[in-house]
Each structure stands twice: as C-alpha cells, then as structure tokens.
Amino acid sequence: MYYKSFLLKSNFKLNMAEKKKNSNSNNINLKFLINAQYLKDLSFENPQAPDSLRNVQGNPTFKIDADVKSRELADHGKNIHEVELTIKCETKFDKKVLFLVEGVYSGIFTIENANNEILDKILLIECPKFLFPFLRAIIANCTREAGFPPLMIAPLDFVGMYEKKNK
C-alpha cells in the first residue's frame, strides 16, 4: 500500500461566522493522509480488430469523459473516504470505433479537521489530482499494449468539474 501524509494550511475563504468561532481561522491545520490507492476497474475494447491495426490515414476523433465520486467509509474508521476517478474514452475513425477504454482508479483518504464545505472540495478536487497521473499512465499503457499510440490524456480541470456539478 501507498502511504503519504500532508499537513495542509487551508487557503479556502471562511465566512465571518466561522472566523469568529475560531480565532486562528486562517491557519486551520488539516490532516490529509493517503491510505491506499488502487485500480478498481479497467476495460478495453478493440471492436474492429485486426482491421483497426492497419495504418489509419488522417486523424481519429476522441471523446473523453471524466467523473469523480466520493463516499465515506464509516466501517473503515472515522474521517476515512474513498474517492473514485473514472475516465472513459471512445476513439473513432471514419465513424467506426477504433477502441474504447474505461478506467476507474480509487484512493482511500483520511481527512481530519475540515468543515463540510472544505471537505467536499478536498474530496472532489484535491484527491483526484493525486489519482489522475496514475490512471493516465494506466490508460496510456493499455492503448499502447493494444497496438495503438499511447493515449496521453491532458490534465483535467477538477475545479471546473466541481463547479459544474454544484450549479
């Protein structure tokens, strides 16, 4: 298992009521521990094989979707959460699917001393930032091993994804 501990100083803006409650509100110490990370699911389809492995003339199109989910793991202990990062990609050429790949990469995190608003942002923004490079590498290796160039997914905007979910 992979363990890493961070002590974070909150840079999230607190409302006035919270500032009055905590005289040291600008320096709230958060405990952030990565307890484990793991590949939860991986699927690859090459429906046109072996024809899809011929030299493709032109540029294929890519449709990439990403999602982040979190849940509390009360049966594992206090302040423990699982975060799942899911990435799906459909690659087509001339309206034919070259390949489909879907991966779910998860982490178990201990987060202490965070109010609900900050906890939600940590779980849906910061945690997937730690998970993304691992899932990106897995997907790139998977597509390369399938006979295609490695699919290198550009960094994701987890802040934008969070804001879109909360509209």
C-alpha positions in Angstrom: 0.0 0.0 0.0 1.0 3.6 -0.6 1.0 5.9 2.4 1.7 9.6 2.4 0.8 12.3 4.9 0.4 16.0 4.4 -0.4 18.8 6.8 -2.2 21.5 4.9 -2.9 25.1 5.7 -6.3 26.0 4.4 -6.4 28.7 1.7 -10.2 28.4 1.4 -12.0 31.6 2.4 -14.1 31.2 5.6 -17.2 33.1 6.2 -17.4 35.6 9.1 -19.3 33.3 11.5 -16.5 30.7 11.2 -13.8 33.3 11.7 -15.5 34.4 15.0 -15.7 30.8 16.2 -12.0 30.1 15.5 -9.6 32.9 16.3 -6.9 31.1 14.3 -9.2 30.5 11.3 -6.5 31.4 8.7 -4.3 28.6 9.9 -6.6 25.6 10.2 -4.4 22.5 10.1 -5.9 19.8 8.0 -4.7 16.2 8.3 -4.6 14.6 4.8 -3.4 11.0 4.6 -3.4 8.8 1.5 -4.1 5.3 3.0 -4.2 3.4 -0.3 -4.7 3.8 -4.0 -5.7 1.1 -6.5 -7.1 0.3 -9.9 -10.7 -0.6 -9.4 -11.8 -1.3 -13.0 -10.2 -1.4 -16.4 -11.9 -2.2 -19.7 -10.6 -2.1 -23.2 -12.4 -2.9 -26.4 -11.0 -3.1 -29.9 -14.2 -4.0 -31.9 -12.6 -3.7 -35.4 -9.5 -5.8 -34.7 -7.4 -6.7 -36.6 -8.5 -4.1 -39.3 -8.2 -1.3 -36.7 -4.5 -2.0 -36.5 -3.8 -1.1 -40.1 -2.3 2.3 -40.7 -5.0 4.8 -40.2 -4.8 7.7 -42.7 -5.8 11.0 -41.1 -6.7 11.9 -37.6 -9.1 9.9 -35.4 -11.6 11.7 -33.1 -11.6 11.3 -29.4 -14.4 11.7 -26.9 -13.1 11.7 -23.4 -15.4 11.9 -20.3 -14.2 12.1 -16.7 -16.1 11.8 -13.4 -15.2 12.0 -9.7 -17.2 10.4 -6.9 -16.6 10.1 -3.2 -18.1 8.3 -0.3 -17.5 8.0 3.4 -16.1 4.6 4.6 -17.6 4.6 8.1 -16.8 0.9 8.5 -13.1 1.7 8.0 -12.9 4.3 10.7 -13.6 7.9 11.4 -12.8 10.5 8.7 -12.0 7.9 6.0 -13.3 8.4 2.5 -13.0 6.6 -0.9 -12.6 8.7 -4.0 -13.1 7.2 -7.5 -11.8 8.9 -10.6 -13.4 7.5 -13.8 -12.1 8.2 -17.3 -13.8 6.9 -20.5 -12.5 7.4 -24.0 -14.1 6.5 -27.3 -11.8 6.8 -30.3 -13.3 6.8 -33.9 -12.0 7.0 -37.4 -14.4 7.4 -40.3 -17.4 6.9 -37.9 -16.0 3.5 -36.9 -14.9 2.8 -33.3 -11.2 2.1 -33.2 -11.2 1.5 -29.5 -13.0 2.1 -26.2 -11.2 2.3 -22.9 -12.6 2.9 -19.4 -10.7 3.0 -16.2 -11.6 3.6 -12.6 -8.8 4.4 -10.2 -9.6 4.9 -6.5 -7.9 6.1 -3.3 -8.7 5.8 0.4 -8.0 9.1 2.2 -8.1 10.1 5.9 -9.1 13.8 6.2 -9.4 15.4 9.6 -10.2 19.0 10.8 -12.2 20.0 7.7 -15.6 21.5 7.7 -18.1 20.1 5.2 -17.5 22.7 2.5 -13.8 22.3 2.6 -14.0 18.5 2.9 -16.2 18.4 -0.2 -13.6 20.5 -2.2 -10.7 18.3 -0.9 -12.5 15.1 -1.9 -13.7 16.2 -5.4 -10.8 18.5 -6.4 -7.6 17.7 -4.5 -7.9 13.9 -4.1 -8.4 13.3 -7.8 -5.4 15.5 -8.6 -3.3 12.8 -6.8 -5.1 9.9 -8.5 -5.1 11.3 -12.1 -1.4 10.7 -13.1 -1.7 7.0 -12.2 -4.9 6.5 -14.2 -3.5 8.5 -17.1 -0.4 6.2 -17.2 -2.5 3.0 -17.0 -4.7 4.2 -19.9 -1.6 5.2 -22.0 0.0 1.8 -21.3 -3.3 0.0 -22.1 -3.7 1.7 -25.5 0.0 1.1 -26.4 -0.2 -2.6 -25.5 -3.3 -2.8 -27.7 -1.2 -1.7 -30.7 -2.2 1.9 -30.8 -0.2 5.0 -30.0 -0.4 5.7 -26.2 -3.4 7.9 -25.4 -1.9 10.8 -23.4 -4.9 12.5 -21.7 -4.3 16.2 -21.0 -4.5 17.3 -17.4 -8.1 17.7 -16.2 -9.7 20.8 -14.7 -11.1 19.3 -11.4 -12.1 22.8 -10.2 -14.2 23.3 -13.3 -15.7 19.8 -12.9 -16.6 20.6 -9.3 -18.2 23.9 -10.1 -20.2 22.4 -12.9 -21.5 19.6 -10.6 -22.5 22.2 -8.0 -24.5 24.5 -10.3 
